[in-house]
Amino acid sequence: MDPMTKMWLSLIAILVMGLSVFLITFARSKTKGVVRAILSVIAFLTMVIGILGGAASIM
């Protein structure tokens, strides 16, 4: 993978992880019940995608 592709992939991974942090913060502070659980699961899955993107940009 060329350096520019790695740069863009790592930038996207950082933004995706930022989105997951925003989702979990929103879920914990503003929601309750089933909506909170669903948003937390979505945030977790988004964080996993961000971690995989970050790991792919290192390799």
N, CA, C and O atoms as a printed pandas DataFrame, in Angstrom:
     atom_number atom_name residue_name chain_id  residue_number  x_coord  y_coord  z_coord
0              1         N          MET        A               1    0.852   -1.171    0.000
1              2        CA          MET        A               1    0.000    0.000    0.000
2              3         C          MET        A               1    0.905    1.244    0.000
3              4         O          MET        A               1    1.874    1.320    0.755
4              5         N          ASP        A               2    0.575    2.194   -0.844
5              6        CA          ASP        A               2    1.417    3.389   -0.910
6              7         C          ASP        A               2    1.155    4.309    0.291
7              8         O          ASP        A               2    0.115    4.195    0.938
8              9         N          PRO        A               3    2.073    5.201    0.586
9             10        CA          PRO        A               3    1.956    6.047    1.792
10            11         C          PRO        A               3    0.706    6.925    1.837
11            12         O          PRO        A               3    0.148    7.141    2.912
12            13         N          MET        A               4    0.260    7.433    0.689
13            14        CA          MET        A               4   -0.941    8.281    0.697
14            15         C          MET        A               4   -2.188    7.478    1.065
15            16         O          MET        A               4   -3.054    7.976    1.783
16            17         N          THR        A               5   -2.283    6.260    0.584
17            18        CA          THR        A               5   -3.413    5.405    0.927
18            19         C          THR        A               5   -3.405    5.086    2.418
19            20         O          THR        A               5   -4.454    5.074    3.063
20            21         N          LYS        A               6   -2.216    4.828    2.961
21            22        CA          LYS        A               6   -2.100    4.574    4.397
22            23         C          LYS        A               6   -2.534    5.793    5.201
23            24         O          LYS        A               6   -3.185    5.660    6.237
24            25         N          MET        A               7   -2.170    6.987    4.719
25            26        CA          MET        A               7   -2.541    8.212    5.417
26            27         C          MET        A               7   -4.060    8.369    5.451
27            28         O          MET        A               7   -4.638    8.657    6.499
28            29         N          TRP        A               8   -4.701    8.178    4.294
29            30        CA          TRP        A               8   -6.156    8.330    4.236
30            31         C          TRP        A               8   -6.861    7.272    5.071
31            32         O          TRP        A               8   -7.851    7.563    5.742
32            33         N          LEU        A               9   -6.357    6.053    5.032
33            34        CA          LEU        A               9   -6.954    4.979    5.822
34            35         C          LEU        A               9   -6.832    5.271    7.313
35            36         O          LEU        A               9   -7.782    5.047    8.063
36            37         N          SER        A              10   -5.684    5.767    7.754
37            38        CA          SER        A              10   -5.528    6.072    9.172
38            39         C          SER        A              10   -6.398    7.265    9.573
39            40         O          SER        A              10   -6.935    7.285   10.681
40            41         N          LEU        A              11   -6.546    8.249    8.701
41            42        CA          LEU        A              11   -7.415    9.386    8.987
42            43         C          LEU        A              11   -8.875    8.951    9.123
43            44         O          LEU        A              11   -9.584    9.394   10.026
44            45         N          ILE        A              12   -9.305    8.088    8.222
45            46        CA          ILE        A              12  -10.678    7.569    8.297
46            47         C          ILE        A              12  -10.869    6.753    9.572
47            48         O          ILE        A              12  -11.914    6.843   10.216
48            49         N          ALA        A              13   -9.868    5.962    9.937
49            50        CA          ALA        A              13   -9.954    5.164   11.169
50            51         C          ALA        A              13  -10.079    6.067   12.393
51            52         O          ALA        A              13  -10.848    5.769   13.307
52            53         N          ILE        A              14   -9.330    7.167   12.415
53            54        CA          ILE        A              14   -9.409    8.109   13.537
54            55         C          ILE        A              14  -10.798    8.739   13.607
55            56         O          ILE        A              14  -11.371    8.866   14.689
56            57         N          LEU        A              15  -11.336    9.131   12.459
57            58        CA          LEU        A              15  -12.669    9.732   12.431
58            59         C          LEU        A              15  -13.752    8.736   12.863
59            60         O          LEU        A              15  -14.691    9.103   13.569
60            61         N          VAL        A              16  -13.618    7.485   12.441
61            62        CA          VAL        A              16  -14.584    6.452   12.840
62            63         C          VAL        A              16  -14.515    6.216   14.345
63            64         O          VAL        A              16  -15.552    6.048   14.987
64            65         N          MET        A              17  -13.318    6.199   14.916
65            66        CA          MET        A              17  -13.195    6.031   16.364
66            67         C          MET        A              17  -13.753    7.238   17.105
67            68         O          MET        A              17  -14.340    7.087   18.176
68            69         N          GLY        A              18  -13.578    8.429   16.551
69            70        CA          GLY        A              18  -14.189    9.625   17.137
70            71         C          GLY        A              18  -15.699    9.546   17.119
71            72         O          GLY        A              18  -16.359    9.946   18.078
72            73         N          LEU        A              19  -16.252    9.029   16.030
73            74        CA          LEU        A              19  -17.700    8.833   15.943
74            75         C          LEU        A              19  -18.174    7.855   17.011
75            76         O          LEU        A              19  -19.222    8.066   17.622
76            77         N          SER        A              20  -17.423    6.802   17.237
77            78        CA          SER        A              20  -17.826    5.828   18.249
78            79         C          SER        A              20  -17.779    6.428   19.652
79            80         O          SER        A              20  -18.628    6.116   20.487
80            81         N          VAL        A              21  -16.795    7.287   19.916
81            82        CA          VAL        A              21  -16.727    7.959   21.214
82            83         C          VAL        A              21  -17.928    8.879   21.398
83            84         O          VAL        A              21  -18.523    8.922   22.476
84            85         N          PHE        A              22  -18.284    9.613   20.348
85            86        CA          PHE        A              22  -19.464   10.470   20.405
86            87         C          PHE        A              22  -20.734    9.641   20.653
87            88         O          PHE        A              22  -21.575   10.027   21.466
88            89         N          LEU        A              23  -20.871    8.516   19.962
89            90        CA          LEU        A              23  -22.051    7.668   20.136
90            91         C          LEU        A              23  -22.162    7.135   21.558
91            92         O          LEU        A              23  -23.246    7.165   22.140
92            93         N          ILE        A              24  -21.077    6.654   22.120
93            94        CA          ILE        A              24  -21.150    6.091   23.461
94            95         C          ILE        A              24  -21.408    7.182   24.490
95            96         O          ILE        A              24  -22.120    6.957   25.468
96            97         N          THR        A              25  -20.832    8.369   24.275
97            98        CA          THR        A              25  -21.085    9.480   25.197
98            99         C          THR        A              25  -22.542    9.899   25.129
99           100         O          THR        A              25  -23.169   10.134   26.163
100          101         N          PHE        A              26  -23.083    9.995   23.937
101          102        CA          PHE        A              26  -24.487   10.353   23.761
102          103         C          PHE        A              26  -25.397    9.294   24.369
103          104         O          PHE        A              26  -26.368    9.621   25.052
104          105         N          ALA        A              27  -25.083    8.026   24.120
105          106        CA          ALA        A              27  -25.918    6.940   24.634
106          107         C          ALA        A              27  -25.938    6.927   26.158
107          108         O          ALA        A              27  -26.988    6.708   26.762
108          109         N          ARG        A              28  -24.800    7.156   26.778
109          110        CA          ARG        A              28  -24.734    7.087   28.241
110          111         C          ARG        A              28  -25.331    8.305   28.923
111          112         O          ARG        A              28  -25.801    8.208   30.056
112          113         N          SER        A              29  -25.322    9.456   28.249
113          114        CA          SER        A              29  -25.798   10.665   28.930
114          115         C          SER        A              29  -27.244   11.033   28.590
115          116         O          SER        A              29  -27.926   11.639   29.416
116          117         N          LYS        A              30  -27.719   10.687   27.414
117          118        CA          LYS        A              30  -29.022   11.185   26.972
118          119         C          LYS        A              30  -30.099   10.126   26.791
119          120         O          LYS        A              30  -31.274   10.475   26.669
120          121         N          THR        A              31  -29.745    8.852   26.768
121          122        CA          THR        A              31  -30.740    7.826   26.478
122          123         C          THR        A              31  -30.855    6.829   27.626
123          124         O          THR        A              31  -30.005    6.768   28.514
124          125         N          LYS        A              32  -31.928    6.055   27.579
125          126        CA          LYS        A              32  -32.175    5.017   28.585
126          127         C          LYS        A              32  -32.749    3.784   27.905
127          128         O          LYS        A              32  -33.297    3.865   26.806
128          129         N          GLY        A              33  -32.621    2.670   28.555
129          130        CA          GLY        A              33  -33.279    1.436   28.135
130          131         C          GLY        A              33  -32.699    0.818   26.877
131          132         O          GLY        A              33  -31.485    0.722   26.703
132          133         N          VAL        A              34  -33.606    0.405   26.007
133          134        CA          VAL        A              34  -33.235   -0.330   24.804
134          135         C          VAL        A              34  -32.437    0.550   23.842
135          136         O          VAL        A              34  -31.496    0.078   23.205
136          137         N          VAL        A              35  -32.806    1.809   23.736
137          138        CA          VAL        A              35  -32.078    2.719   22.843
138          139         C          VAL        A              35  -30.629    2.852   23.281
139          140         O          VAL        A              35  -29.722    2.888   22.450
140          141         N          ARG        A              36  -30.415    2.924   24.583
141          142        CA          ARG        A              36  -29.054    3.015   25.117
142          143         C          ARG        A              36  -28.250    1.768   24.769
143          144         O          ARG        A              36  -27.085    1.861   24.381
144          145         N          ALA        A              37  -28.869    0.616   24.906
145          146        CA          ALA        A              37  -28.177   -0.634   24.598
146          147         C          ALA        A              37  -27.857   -0.729   23.112
147          148         O          ALA        A              37  -26.761   -1.149   22.741
148          149         N          ILE        A              38  -28.790   -0.349   22.270
149          150        CA          ILE        A              38  -28.568   -0.414   20.825
150          151         C          ILE        A              38  -27.448    0.543   20.415
151          152         O          ILE        A              38  -26.566    0.170   19.641
152          153         N          LEU        A              39  -27.479    1.775   20.932
153          154        CA          LEU        A              39  -26.428    2.735   20.603
154          155         C          LEU        A              39  -25.072    2.287   21.125
155          156         O          LEU        A              39  -24.051    2.528   20.480
156          157         N          SER        A              40  -25.049    1.642   22.276
157          158        CA          SER        A              40  -23.787    1.149   22.820
158          159         C          SER        A              40  -23.212    0.037   21.955
159          160         O          SER        A              40  -22.002   -0.012   21.732
160          161         N          VAL        A              41  -24.058   -0.847   21.471
161          162        CA          VAL        A              41  -23.600   -1.922   20.581
162          163         C          VAL        A              41  -23.093   -1.339   19.265
163          164         O          VAL        A              41  -22.056   -1.764   18.756
164          165         N          ILE        A              42  -23.819   -0.371   18.714
165          166        CA          ILE        A              42  -23.378    0.277   17.474
166          167         C          ILE        A              42  -22.041    0.976   17.693
167          168         O          ILE        A              42  -21.162    0.914   16.834
168          169         N          ALA        A              43  -21.881    1.640   18.837
169          170        CA          ALA        A              43  -20.618    2.315   19.145
170          171         C          ALA        A              43  -19.479    1.306   19.264
171          172         O          ALA        A              43  -18.370    1.565   18.797
172          173         N          PHE        A              44  -19.743    0.170   19.881
173          174        CA          PHE        A              44  -18.715   -0.851   20.015
174          175         C          PHE        A              44  -18.297   -1.391   18.654
175          176         O          PHE        A              44  -17.106   -1.547   18.381
176          177         N          LEU        A              45  -19.277   -1.677   17.801
177          178        CA          LEU        A              45  -18.967   -2.187   16.466
178          179         C          LEU        A              45  -18.222   -1.147   15.632
179          180         O          LEU        A              45  -17.327   -1.486   14.857
180          181         N          THR        A              46  -18.595    0.109   15.795
181          182        CA          THR        A              46  -17.896    1.182   15.093
182          183         C          THR        A              46  -16.456    1.286   15.567
183          184         O          THR        A              46  -15.553    1.519   14.764
184          185         N          MET        A              47  -16.233    1.116   16.861
185          186        CA          MET        A              47  -14.872    1.151   17.401
186          187         C          MET        A              47  -14.041   -0.009   16.858
187          188         O          MET        A              47  -12.862    0.166   16.552
188          189         N          VAL        A              48  -14.638   -1.177   16.736
189          190        CA          VAL        A              48  -13.917   -2.328   16.184
190          191         C          VAL        A              48  -13.520   -2.053   14.736
191          192         O          VAL        A              48  -12.405   -2.375   14.327
192          193         N          ILE        A              49  -14.425   -1.459   13.961
193          194        CA          ILE        A              49  -14.106   -1.112   12.576
194          195         C          ILE        A              49  -12.955   -0.100   12.534
195          196         O          ILE        A              49  -12.062   -0.210   11.695
196          197         N          GLY        A              50  -12.977    0.874   13.430
197          198        CA          GLY        A              50  -11.892    1.846   13.488
198          199         C          GLY        A              50  -10.562    1.224   13.858
199          200         O          GLY        A              50   -9.524    1.585   13.304
200          201         N          ILE        A              51  -10.591    0.289   14.793
201          202        CA          ILE        A              51   -9.355   -0.399   15.193
202          203         C          ILE        A              51   -8.804   -1.224   14.036
203          204         O          ILE        A              51   -7.596   -1.232   13.801
204          205         N          LEU        A              52   -9.679   -1.916   13.315
205          206        CA          LEU        A              52   -9.228   -2.703   12.169
206          207         C          LEU        A              52   -8.666   -1.799   11.066
207          208         O          LEU        A              52   -7.675   -2.142   10.421
208          209         N          GLY        A              53   -9.301   -0.651   10.857
209          210        CA          GLY        A              53   -8.769    0.291    9.870
210          211         C          GLY        A              53   -7.413    0.833   10.288
211          212         O          GLY        A              53   -6.523    0.982    9.451
212          213         N          GLY        A              54   -7.243    1.131   11.568
213          214        CA          GLY        A              54   -5.956    1.595   12.057
214          215         C          GLY        A              54   -4.881    0.535   11.939
215          216         O          GLY        A              54   -3.741    0.836   11.584
216          217         N          ALA        A              55   -5.239   -0.700   12.233
217          218        CA          ALA        A              55   -4.276   -1.787   12.118
218          219         C          ALA        A              55   -3.898   -2.027   10.657
219          220         O          ALA        A              55   -2.747   -2.341   10.352
220          221         N          ALA        A              56   -4.866   -1.878    9.761
221          222        CA          ALA        A              56   -4.580   -2.071    8.333
222          223         C          ALA        A              56   -3.673   -0.960    7.818
223          224         O          ALA        A              56   -2.863   -1.191    6.920
224          225         N          SER        A              57   -3.800    0.239    8.373
225          226        CA          SER        A              57   -2.951    1.334    7.897
226          227         C          SER        A              57   -1.506    1.190    8.369
227          228         O          SER        A              57   -0.599    1.754    7.756
228          229         N          ILE        A              58   -1.281    0.448    9.441
229          230        CA          ILE        A              58    0.074    0.219    9.944
230          231         C          ILE        A              58    0.805   -0.784    9.070
231          232         O          ILE        A              58    2.006   -0.654    8.835
232          233         N          MET        A              59    0.089   -1.770    8.598
233          234        CA          MET        A              59    0.721   -2.857    7.837
234          235         C          MET        A              59    1.078   -2.471    6.432
235          236         O          MET        A              59    1.615   -3.289    5.684
